Amino acid sequence: MTRSTETLTPELHEYLVAHSAPVDSVLADLAAETARLYPEYTRLQIGPEQGTFMTLLARMSGARSIVEIGTFTGYSSICLARGMAPDGTLLTCDVSEEWTSVARRYWKHAGVADRVTLSLGPALQTLRSLPADQRFDLAFIDADKEGYVAYWDELVPRMAPGGVLLADNTFSHGRVIDDSDTSPAVQGIRDFNDHALADDRVELVMLPIGDGLTLARKLS
């Protein structure tokens, strides 16, 4: 019999967070300020256990060059920057000056501002403007869901062999399995999940972290 992933009750999730590396004051303050400033958008911020996972993944992979699609207020970029090699660089893309102004402040508080470059504008334009030989060790996609397939197709050829790709919200809050939900964001995630699974340039697994986190490795 195949064992399934345990369903996380609120109490079990609280236990999980309590038994993971604790969030420091910078990330705790950032999460609190984001909730205060943008209560209707707090779902856009990754959770503490996902942040810790991403830090560890960046550290274990030895990532020196990271790209992030979707900055919001900077929580995930801090987690990635803390995990990358000391001489590493992180390029993060967003279209909101308002949201990323919060990120800029917290990059300074976290001591990573000198290694993070923000590109304000459509991420596809940013990616397509990069040098043809630009390669990344790790990529994180967490932006408009309708754009995931296009971001993936731009990023996969730019990944170094063995490079890691992460895509957030691949459960779409459980709506991916609701055939009656045909909203553009949900359909965008369905299309992406099928597209990534069929890509023979990577091996991947969808993880039940947060709202679903797809982890892929570039084969060559």
C-alpha positions in Angstrom: 0.0 0.0 0.0 1.3 3.4 -0.9 1.7 5.8 2.0 0.3 9.3 1.5 1.6 12.5 3.0 0.1 13.3 6.4 -2.6 15.9 6.4 -1.4 19.0 8.2 -3.9 20.2 10.8 -3.3 23.7 12.2 -1.9 22.0 15.4 0.4 19.7 13.5 1.6 22.7 11.4 2.3 24.6 14.6 4.3 21.7 15.8 6.2 21.5 12.5 7.2 25.2 12.7 8.2 24.8 16.4 10.5 22.0 15.5 12.3 23.7 12.6 15.1 26.3 12.9 13.5 29.4 14.5 12.8 32.5 12.5 15.1 35.4 13.5 13.9 38.9 14.4 14.5 40.3 10.8 12.2 37.8 9.2 9.7 38.0 12.0 9.6 41.8 11.8 9.2 41.6 8.0 6.3 39.2 8.2 4.6 41.4 10.8 5.1 44.6 8.8 3.9 42.9 5.6 0.7 41.7 7.4 0.1 45.2 8.8 0.7 47.0 5.5 -0.9 44.5 3.1 -3.3 42.3 5.0 -5.1 41.3 1.8 -1.9 40.1 0.3 -0.3 38.1 3.1 -0.9 34.9 1.1 1.8 36.1 -1.3 4.5 35.7 1.4 6.0 32.2 1.9 5.7 30.6 5.3 8.6 30.2 7.8 9.2 26.5 7.2 9.4 27.1 3.4 11.8 29.9 4.0 14.0 27.7 6.1 13.8 24.9 3.5 14.9 27.3 0.7 17.8 28.6 2.8 19.0 25.1 3.4 18.5 24.1 -0.2 20.5 27.1 -1.5 23.3 26.3 1.1 23.4 22.6 0.3 23.5 23.2 -3.5 26.3 25.7 -3.2 24.4 28.2 -5.3 26.4 31.3 -6.4 23.9 32.7 -8.9 20.2 32.9 -8.0 17.3 34.4 -9.8 13.9 35.1 -8.3 10.7 35.9 -10.2 8.4 37.8 -7.8 9.9 39.7 -4.9 6.9 41.0 -3.0 8.3 42.4 0.3 11.5 40.4 0.3 11.0 37.4 2.6 12.0 34.7 0.1 14.9 36.7 -1.3 16.4 37.1 2.2 16.1 33.4 2.8 17.8 32.6 -0.6 20.5 35.2 -0.1 21.4 33.8 3.3 21.8 30.4 1.9 23.9 31.2 -1.2 27.7 31.2 -1.2 29.4 34.2 0.3 30.4 35.5 -3.1 27.0 34.8 -4.5 24.6 37.2 -6.2 20.8 37.2 -6.4 18.7 38.8 -9.1 15.1 39.4 -8.1 12.3 40.7 -10.4 9.1 42.5 -9.6 6.8 45.1 -11.0 5.9 46.9 -7.8 8.0 49.8 -6.5 5.8 49.9 -3.4 6.2 46.3 -2.3 9.9 46.2 -3.1 10.6 49.4 -1.2 9.9 47.3 1.9 12.2 44.6 0.6 15.0 47.0 0.1 14.8 48.1 3.8 14.8 44.5 5.0 17.7 43.4 2.8 19.7 46.0 4.6 18.5 44.8 8.0 19.4 41.2 7.0 22.9 42.3 5.8 22.4 41.0 2.2 21.7 44.2 0.3 25.1 44.2 -1.3 24.4 40.8 -2.9 20.8 41.4 -4.1 20.0 43.2 -7.4 16.4 44.3 -8.0 15.0 44.6 -11.5 11.8 46.6 -11.6 9.7 45.7 -14.6 8.2 42.6 -16.4 10.4 39.6 -15.5 10.3 38.2 -19.0 11.8 41.3 -20.4 14.5 41.2 -17.7 15.3 37.5 -18.5 15.4 38.1 -22.2 17.7 41.1 -21.8 20.4 39.0 -20.0 23.6 38.0 -21.7 23.1 34.8 -23.7 25.6 32.9 -21.6 24.1 34.0 -18.2 23.6 30.8 -16.1 21.9 30.3 -12.7 22.4 27.7 -10.0 19.0 28.2 -8.5 15.7 29.8 -9.7 12.6 30.5 -7.7 9.3 31.3 -9.5 6.6 33.0 -7.4 4.8 35.6 -9.5 1.7 35.8 -11.8 0.5 32.2 -12.3 -0.5 32.7 -15.9 3.2 33.5 -16.6 4.7 30.4 -15.1 5.1 28.4 -18.3 6.8 31.4 -20.0 9.1 31.9 -17.0 10.0 28.2 -17.0 10.8 28.2 -20.7 13.2 31.2 -20.3 14.8 29.8 -17.1 15.4 26.1 -17.9 18.0 26.8 -20.7 19.7 29.2 -18.4 20.2 26.8 -15.6 23.6 25.3 -14.9 23.8 21.5 -15.1 22.5 20.3 -11.8 20.8 23.6 -11.2 17.7 23.8 -9.0 14.4 25.3 -10.0 11.6 26.0 -7.5 8.0 26.9 -8.4 5.6 28.1 -5.7 1.8 27.7 -5.3 1.6 24.6 -7.5 -1.4 23.4 -5.4 -3.2 26.7 -6.1 -4.8 26.3 -2.6 -6.2 22.9 -3.6 -8.0 24.3 -6.6 -5.9 22.5 -9.2 -8.0 19.4 -8.7 -11.3 21.3 -8.9 -12.4 21.0 -12.5 -15.1 23.5 -12.1 -12.5 26.2 -11.3 -11.4 27.6 -14.6 -10.0 30.9 -13.4 -6.9 32.1 -15.3 -4.6 31.8 -12.3 -5.7 28.2 -11.5 -5.6 27.1 -15.1 -2.2 28.7 -15.4 -0.9 26.5 -12.6 -2.5 23.4 -14.1 -0.8 24.2 -17.4 2.5 24.8 -15.7 2.3 21.6 -13.7 1.7 19.5 -16.8 4.3 21.4 -18.8 7.0 21.0 -16.2 6.3 17.3 -15.7 6.6 16.7 -19.4 10.0 18.5 -19.6 12.7 15.9 -20.2 15.4 18.4 -19.4 14.7 18.1 -15.6 13.7 15.6 -12.9 11.2 17.0 -10.5 9.0 16.3 -7.5 6.0 18.3 -6.2 6.3 18.8 -2.4 3.5 19.5 0.1 5.3 22.5 1.5 3.2 25.7 1.8 0.8 25.9 -1.1 2.7 23.2 -3.0 6.3 23.7 -4.0 7.7 22.0 -7.2 11.4 21.2 -6.9 13.3 20.4 -10.2 16.9 19.6 -11.1 18.4 20.5 -14.5 19.8 17.3 -15.9 22.5 18.7 -18.3 
